[in-house]
Amino acid sequence: MASLGFTDENSLSASSARRGTNTESSGDKKCALMILSFGGPEHHDHVRPFLENVTRGRGIPPERLDEVEVHYHHLGGVSPLNALNREIINNVEEELSARGRDLPVYFGNRNWHPFIEETVEEMVGDGITHVYVFATSAWGGSSGCRQYDEDIERALNHLERKDLPRLTMVKLRQFFDHPGFINPSVESVKRAFSQFSREDTPRLVFTGHSIPTAADEHSGVPADGTLYSNQIRATCAIIAERLGIPNYDLVWQSRSGSPHTPWLEPDIVDHARDLHERGINDLVVYPVGFISDHTEVVWDLDNELKVAADEWGMTIVRAATVGPTPDFTAMIVDLIEEYEAGKAPLRIKGPITVALRGCSLNGAPCAEGCCVSARPMHGNGHGSSKHGHTAHAHEAEGHR
């Protein structure tokens, strides 16, 4: 991967980074890291304005938002997403300190406070000039990658409109096959399997966030094919290979939007029913498409799937997501240092070969023609799920 940004007059010295000196604050440059995510409400009063932010410009009827609002209030009016991201930030700050790096960490969101526009203003006020951006999604595609570029572009335009100094912002690459994502995933699935007795033979089922098939077909550049789903398949294949499991399933969750629009299938609840009808009643379910146990994971798997499974007499153990793990924390810092040193991306080679993209400068696409066609109506809380529950606003910090 070629180095982007921070070059010439905007350069970070890779050589001084390798020598262990602080490039974070040298000369007129002052660097920082931003954790960029989707955002979520943190109080009952936040739910409606949050949903309006998510669905703005999509022509969603108010009655649809009413249904989704009830869903959030049922969960206490609080999404765990912001708290989970703050936990990641605390972990990263400790990792940076342990490595002797003076790199402040900031938090920005697309749809709720702290909005990315608020965060870049704070950064400029603190004298920051150069920013590494870690988007909380492992995957390519419009929703999980390109929209974060657009968030960065919007934030830079916000600074320009306010006549504030411009930042140089590099979004770090995708990490779907990085050891810091794969290794803790393997350990999480192992722990889930350990909850069954040796006589049991549970089926391993991975879940990713469903998106419209048209969005999948236009993820990446045309030569990539269906980049989003291919990256998830590649990750599943690596994890299963590491575990010595030849037979497993990849299915999808959190579908919303018009029932007339084709989305990635099968759905996890439908698939569990099919397995039950085939006499398979023990499952380990790993939400590989997500990095944190936020609302979609908890509701779709720990509630909706569990209710159905209990009715069918199935035993389901859900493996934990890996965002809070030390390996994941170290990976975020490793991605910064990999970029600074201009190193080839650290990847685990698996049975499926798929493109790695996502590193971008100042909100520009990571590659010409990447994720720019067939922009999806990606179901941010404005439809009904096929199982009768109102679809909730997507908390897409790890899904696509």
C-alpha positions as semicolon CSV with decimal commas, in nm:
position;residue;x (nm);y (nm);z (nm)
1;M;0,000;0,000;0,000
2;A;0,147;0,330;-0,104
3;S;0,183;0,594;0,163
4;L;-0,085;0,860;0,153
5;G;-0,061;1,210;0,291
6;F;0,173;1,339;0,559
7;T;0,431;1,379;0,281
8;D;0,648;1,671;0,171
9;E;0,541;1,976;0,370
10;N;0,275;1,765;0,544
11;S;0,512;1,478;0,618
12;L;0,551;1,259;0,920
13;S;0,903;1,123;0,936
14;A;0,882;0,745;0,912
15;S;1,251;0,724;0,995
16;S;1,215;0,920;1,317
17;A;0,911;0,705;1,407
18;R;1,130;0,398;1,371
19;R;1,396;0,560;1,591
20;G;1,132;0,599;1,861
21;T;1,134;0,980;1,863
22;N;0,808;1,168;1,890
23;T;0,675;1,264;1,548
24;E;0,350;1,350;1,728
25;S;0,474;1,702;1,807
26;S;0,764;1,806;1,589
27;G;0,807;2,152;1,442
28;D;0,468;2,287;1,342
29;K;0,308;1,941;1,327
30;K;0,099;1,797;1,606
31;C;-0,060;1,458;1,545
32;A;-0,358;1,282;1,697
33;L;-0,581;0,979;1,652
34;M;-0,958;0,995;1,603
35;I;-1,184;0,697;1,667
36;L;-1,467;0,756;1,419
37;S;-1,795;0,570;1,457
38;F;-2,168;0,579;1,394
39;G;-2,300;0,721;1,719
40;G;-2,598;0,632;1,932
41;P;-2,840;0,784;2,184
42;E;-2,740;0,793;2,550
43;H;-3,071;0,905;2,702
44;H;-3,443;0,867;2,628
45;D;-3,453;1,231;2,515
46;H;-3,180;1,162;2,259
47;V;-3,362;0,884;2,074
48;R;-3,589;1,084;1,844
49;P;-3,330;1,342;1,732
50;F;-3,077;1,062;1,681
51;L;-3,319;0,873;1,457
52;E;-3,394;1,191;1,264
53;N;-3,021;1,239;1,205
54;V;-2,983;0,882;1,081
55;T;-3,277;0,898;0,841
56;R;-3,254;1,261;0,728
57;G;-3,322;1,305;0,357
58;R;-3,453;0,952;0,310
59;G;-3,824;1,034;0,310
60;I;-3,901;0,808;0,605
61;P;-4,260;0,846;0,734
62;P;-4,288;0,972;1,093
63;E;-4,485;0,663;1,193
64;R;-4,183;0,449;1,106
65;L;-3,967;0,657;1,338
66;D;-4,234;0,621;1,606
67;E;-4,199;0,242;1,586
68;V;-3,821;0,250;1,603
69;E;-3,830;0,500;1,889
70;V;-4,038;0,256;2,094
71;H;-3,777;-0,011;2,026
72;Y;-3,498;0,207;2,166
73;H;-3,704;0,304;2,470
74;H;-3,763;-0,067;2,532
75;L;-3,384;-0,099;2,557
76;G;-3,366;0,185;2,809
77;G;-3,324;0,469;2,560
78;V;-2,950;0,413;2,565
79;S;-2,736;0,257;2,297
80;P;-2,422;0,097;2,442
81;L;-2,224;0,200;2,134
82;N;-2,073;0,525;2,261
83;A;-1,972;0,364;2,590
84;L;-1,815;0,072;2,405
85;N;-1,617;0,310;2,186
86;R;-1,501;0,505;2,491
87;E;-1,374;0,176;2,632
88;I;-1,176;0,122;2,312
89;I;-1,038;0,476;2,340
90;N;-0,928;0,420;2,700
91;N;-0,756;0,097;2,599
92;V;-0,579;0,266;2,307
93;E;-0,459;0,550;2,529
94;E;-0,303;0,295;2,764
95;E;-0,140;0,112;2,471
96;L;0,004;0,434;2,332
97;S;0,142;0,525;2,673
98;A;0,298;0,180;2,709
99;R;0,475;0,234;2,376
100;G;0,600;0,575;2,482
101;R;0,388;0,762;2,231
102;D;0,240;1,102;2,305
103;L;-0,057;1,077;2,069
104;P;-0,385;1,222;2,197
105;V;-0,700;1,025;2,113
106;Y;-1,029;1,191;2,017
107;F;-1,379;1,055;1,957
108;G;-1,605;1,151;1,666
109;N;-1,941;1,024;1,537
110;R;-2,154;1,049;1,227
111;N;-2,500;1,066;1,384
112;W;-2,472;1,171;1,748
113;H;-2,253;1,359;1,990
114;P;-1,965;1,395;1,976
115;F;-2,026;1,471;1,608
116;I;-1,716;1,465;1,391
117;E;-1,762;1,837;1,321
118;E;-1,742;1,906;1,695
119;T;-1,436;1,687;1,726
120;V;-1,234;1,851;1,448
121;E;-1,309;2,193;1,600
122;E;-1,176;2,066;1,933
123;M;-0,867;1,929;1,760
124;V;-0,793;2,257;1,587
125;G;-0,839;2,437;1,918
126;D;-0,584;2,202;2,072
127;G;-0,333;2,279;1,799
128;I;-0,366;1,945;1,618
129;T;-0,261;1,955;1,252
130;H;-0,249;1,590;1,141
131;V;-0,501;1,319;1,224
132;Y;-0,507;0,942;1,189
133;V;-0,867;0,821;1,166
134;F;-0,962;0,471;1,276
135;A;-1,313;0,394;1,150
136;T;-1,482;0,124;1,355
137;S;-1,558;-0,104;1,061
138;A;-1,339;-0,383;0,928
139;W;-1,503;-0,393;0,586
140;G;-1,518;-0,228;0,248
141;G;-1,834;-0,092;0,090
142;S;-2,034;0,226;0,101
143;S;-2,174;0,203;0,453
144;G;-1,869;0,057;0,624
145;C;-1,595;0,250;0,447
146;R;-1,688;0,515;0,191
147;Q;-1,934;0,693;0,418
148;Y;-1,657;0,746;0,671
149;D;-1,457;0,918;0,397
150;E;-1,759;1,139;0,340
151;D;-1,775;1,214;0,712
152;I;-1,413;1,329;0,697
153;E;-1,477;1,541;0,388
154;R;-1,780;1,698;0,557
155;A;-1,577;1,776;0,869
156;L;-1,302;1,944;0,667
157;N;-1,562;2,149;0,480
158;H;-1,704;2,249;0,818
159;L;-1,366;2,385;0,923
160;E;-1,334;2,575;0,597
161;R;-1,678;2,734;0,637
162;K;-1,581;2,850;0,986
163;D;-1,249;2,983;0,856
164;L;-1,057;2,750;1,086
165;P;-0,721;2,589;1,009
166;R;-0,738;2,281;0,788
167;L;-0,639;1,939;0,916
168;T;-0,463;1,666;0,721
169;M;-0,662;1,348;0,785
170;V;-0,561;0,994;0,691
171;K;-0,817;0,718;0,734
172;L;-0,644;0,394;0,824
173;R;-0,696;0,081;0,616
174;Q;-0,943;-0,202;0,656
175;F;-0,844;-0,474;0,902
176;F;-1,064;-0,776;0,826
177;D;-0,765;-1,014;0,803
178;H;-0,526;-0,844;1,046
179;P;-0,398;-1,070;1,326
180;G;-0,534;-0,821;1,580
181;F;-0,884;-0,899;1,454
182;I;-0,845;-1,265;1,362
183;N;-0,662;-1,394;1,671
184;P;-0,908;-1,265;1,934
185;S;-1,194;-1,383;1,711
186;V;-1,052;-1,734;1,717
187;E;-1,018;-1,722;2,096
188;S;-1,373;-1,591;2,137
189;V;-1,518;-1,873;1,929
190;K;-1,307;-2,126;2,123
191;R;-1,455;-1,998;2,450
192;A;-1,805;-2,033;2,309
193;F;-1,741;-2,393;2,203
194;S;-1,603;-2,470;2,549
195;Q;-1,948;-2,409;2,697
196;F;-2,072;-2,726;2,531
197;S;-1,985;-3,074;2,656
198;R;-1,741;-3,289;2,462
199;E;-2,028;-3,507;2,344
200;D;-2,198;-3,211;2,173
201;T;-2,121;-3,115;1,813
202;P;-2,241;-2,755;1,779
203;R;-2,257;-2,592;1,438
204;L;-2,048;-2,277;1,387
205;V;-2,252;-1,994;1,237
206;F;-2,102;-1,654;1,153
207;T;-2,322;-1,346;1,110
208;G;-2,253;-1,029;0,917
209;H;-2,467;-0,721;0,875
210;S;-2,699;-0,762;0,579
211;I;-2,696;-0,492;0,312
212;P;-2,883;-0,460;-0,019
213;T;-2,734;-0,690;-0,280
214;A;-2,689;-0,390;-0,510
215;A;-2,472;-0,222;-0,245
216;D;-2,264;-0,538;-0,214
217;E;-2,221;-0,557;-0,591
218;H;-2,089;-0,199;-0,596
219;S;-1,859;-0,231;-0,295
220;G;-1,495;-0,174;-0,382
221;V;-1,390;-0,110;-0,740
222;P;-1,557;-0,302;-1,025
223;A;-1,272;-0,555;-1,041
224;D;-1,330;-0,644;-0,674
225;G;-1,671;-0,794;-0,737
226;T;-1,874;-0,812;-0,417
227;L;-1,596;-0,681;-0,194
228;Y;-1,799;-0,649;0,125
229;S;-1,936;-1,001;0,138
230;N;-1,611;-1,146;-0,001
231;Q;-1,410;-0,987;0,280
232;I;-1,644;-1,132;0,540
233;R;-1,625;-1,474;0,373
234;A;-1,246;-1,451;0,376
235;T;-1,243;-1,368;0,747
236;C;-1,477;-1,656;0,829
237;A;-1,259;-1,895;0,628
238;I;-0,945;-1,790;0,818
239;I;-1,112;-1,827;1,158
240;A;-1,263;-2,165;1,071
241;E;-0,931;-2,287;0,932
242;R;-0,752;-2,181;1,252
243;L;-1,011;-2,374;1,453
244;G;-0,994;-2,683;1,234
245;I;-1,363;-2,657;1,147
246;P;-1,427;-2,755;0,783
247;N;-1,804;-2,698;0,786
248;Y;-1,960;-2,372;0,898
249;D;-2,215;-2,117;0,780
250;L;-2,212;-1,745;0,703
251;V;-2,554;-1,583;0,733
252;W;-2,682;-1,230;0,784
253;Q;-2,865;-1,020;1,039
254;S;-3,018;-0,675;1,095
255;R;-3,195;-0,651;0,761
256;S;-3,429;-0,354;0,730
257;G;-3,574;-0,134;0,461
258;S;-3,824;-0,217;0,191
259;P;-3,920;-0,586;0,172
260;H;-3,913;-0,546;-0,207
261;T;-3,539;-0,469;-0,212
262;P;-3,310;-0,775;-0,230
263;W;-3,069;-0,799;0,065
264;L;-2,799;-1,048;0,154
265;E;-2,954;-1,371;0,281
266;P;-3,023;-1,603;0,458
267;D;-3,126;-1,431;0,777
268;I;-2,990;-1,578;1,101
269;V;-3,334;-1,660;1,244
270;D;-3,447;-1,828;0,922
271;H;-3,121;-2,022;0,911
272;A;-3,154;-2,136;1,271
273;R;-3,502;-2,265;1,192
274;D;-3,369;-2,454;0,892
275;L;-3,095;-2,611;1,103
276;H;-3,349;-2,709;1,367
277;E;-3,563;-2,877;1,104
278;R;-3,253;-3,072;0,995
279;G;-3,198;-3,189;1,351
280;I;-2,913;-2,949;1,435
281;N;-3,000;-2,783;1,765
282;D;-2,666;-2,669;1,912
283;L;-2,510;-2,355;1,762
284;V;-2,212;-2,132;1,827
285;V;-2,298;-1,795;1,673
286;Y;-2,020;-1,542;1,618
287;P;-2,117;-1,192;1,495
288;V;-1,798;-1,153;1,292
289;G;-1,934;-0,845;1,116
290;F;-1,930;-0,638;1,434
291;I;-1,655;-0,528;1,672
292;S;-1,871;-0,447;1,976
293;D;-2,174;-0,589;2,156
294;H;-2,395;-0,294;2,066
295;T;-2,770;-0,277;2,012
296;E;-2,787;-0,476;1,689
297;V;-2,585;-0,763;1,832
298;V;-2,772;-0,767;2,162
299;W;-3,120;-0,729;2,015
300;D;-3,093;-0,945;1,705
301;L;-2,896;-1,231;1,861
302;D;-2,941;-1,219;2,238
303;N;-3,311;-1,134;2,214
304;E;-3,476;-1,209;1,880
305;L;-3,272;-1,518;1,796
306;K;-3,277;-1,645;2,154
307;V;-3,656;-1,621;2,178
308;A;-3,694;-1,822;1,859
309;A;-3,429;-2,074;1,961
310;D;-3,589;-2,129;2,302
311;E;-3,920;-2,195;2,131
312;W;-3,756;-2,458;1,909
313;G;-3,558;-2,617;2,193
314;M;-3,221;-2,509;2,054
315;T;-2,908;-2,422;2,253
316;I;-2,722;-2,120;2,119
317;V;-2,400;-1,977;2,260
318;R;-2,310;-1,638;2,121
319;A;-1,937;-1,564;2,099
320;A;-1,831;-1,219;2,220
321;T;-1,710;-0,947;1,986
322;V;-1,345;-0,847;2,007
323;G;-1,340;-0,467;2,037
324;P;-1,241;-0,463;2,407
325;T;-0,956;-0,716;2,370
326;P;-0,585;-0,632;2,407
327;D;-0,510;-0,770;2,059
328;F;-0,765;-0,539;1,900
329;T;-0,631;-0,244;2,097
330;A;-0,275;-0,315;1,987
331;M;-0,392;-0,351;1,627
332;I;-0,516;0,008;1,616
333;V;-0,174;0,138;1,717
334;D;-0,004;-0,113;1,487
335;L;-0,203;0,026;1,192
336;I;-0,070;0,374;1,267
337;E;0,288;0,252;1,289
338;E;0,250;0,037;0,978
339;Y;0,137;0,347;0,789
340;E;0,412;0,568;0,928
341;A;0,682;0,321;0,832
342;G;0,536;0,259;0,486
343;K;0,525;-0,114;0,552
344;A;0,324;-0,367;0,355
345;P;-0,005;-0,445;0,530
346;L;0,017;-0,720;0,790
347;R;-0,237;-0,982;0,684
348;I;-0,320;-1,344;0,759
349;K;-0,332;-1,546;0,441
350;G;-0,637;-1,769;0,419
351;P;-0,819;-1,991;0,172
352;I;-0,990;-1,693;0,004
353;T;-0,795;-1,409;-0,159
354;V;-0,969;-1,071;-0,151
355;A;-0,869;-0,708;-0,197
356;L;-0,768;-0,487;0,095
357;R;-0,859;-0,118;0,068
358;G;-0,979;0,174;0,279
359;C;-0,671;0,393;0,341
360;S;-0,760;0,742;0,220
361;L;-0,654;1,105;0,243
362;N;-0,881;1,393;0,344
363;G;-1,203;1,213;0,255
364;A;-1,113;1,121;-0,103
365;P;-1,204;0,768;-0,218
366;C;-0,932;0,513;-0,143
367;A;-0,929;0,413;-0,512
368;E;-1,075;0,557;-0,830
369;G;-1,428;0,431;-0,879
370;C;-1,446;0,272;-0,534
371;C;-1,792;0,243;-0,378
372;V;-1,935;0,534;-0,577
373;S;-2,221;0,366;-0,767
374;A;-2,558;0,236;-0,655
375;R;-2,543;0,414;-0,322
376;P;-2,758;0,201;-0,091
377;M;-3,063;0,287;0,107
378;H;-2,888;0,103;0,384
379;G;-3,173;0,054;0,623
380;N;-3,091;0,296;0,901
381;G;-3,391;0,215;1,111
382;H;-3,666;0,277;0,860
383;G;-3,827;-0,051;0,779
384;S;-3,972;-0,357;0,939
385;S;-3,765;-0,668;0,981
386;K;-3,893;-0,988;0,827
387;H;-3,952;-1,141;1,169
388;G;-4,207;-0,886;1,279
389;H;-3,986;-0,658;1,486
390;T;-3,932;-0,302;1,381
391;A;-3,581;-0,259;1,246
392;H;-3,367;-0,032;1,457
393;A;-3,128;0,236;1,348
394;H;-2,802;0,079;1,246
395;E;-2,515;0,112;1,487
396;A;-2,266;0,033;1,221
397;E;-1,940;0,051;1,410
398;G;-1,827;-0,281;1,288
399;H;-2,059;-0,420;1,043
400;R;-1,976;-0,347;0,687
